[in-house]
């Protein structure tokens, strides 16, 4: 792989959708809602959203665990964690191909109707 070639050019696009259903999906959505309830801000990106969380070790671990679990059921996401200097906030970026933004809006609004309606 060339370093100047984006990784998305190499990997085929996974279909947008969660592989969980029924009780598993309901339980997972409760976890998702509890994670995003801790978000202090969000920003829309061209290919997704980024969410700001407190810069504590607890949140860094919680977000890492969230990503590890979410990668199993929502394989279409590109996850990024950005740690600001001086123990500043942690940004979780959820990105992907076509329809990812709509999926995020739908799922987060289902879990927390105010999540993507909060002032920026």
TAQUI-V640766 format. One record per helix or strand of 2 or more residues. SS is the DSSP state (H for helix, E for strand). FROM is the first residue (numbers start at 1). LEN is the number of residues. Records with the same first field share a line. If there is no record, write none. Layout:
BEGIN
SS = FROM-LEN ; FROM-LEN
END
This chain:
BEGIN
H = 7-3 ; 22-15 ; 57-17 ; 100-12 ; 115-3
E = 41-5 ; 48-6 ; 78-6 ; 90-6
END
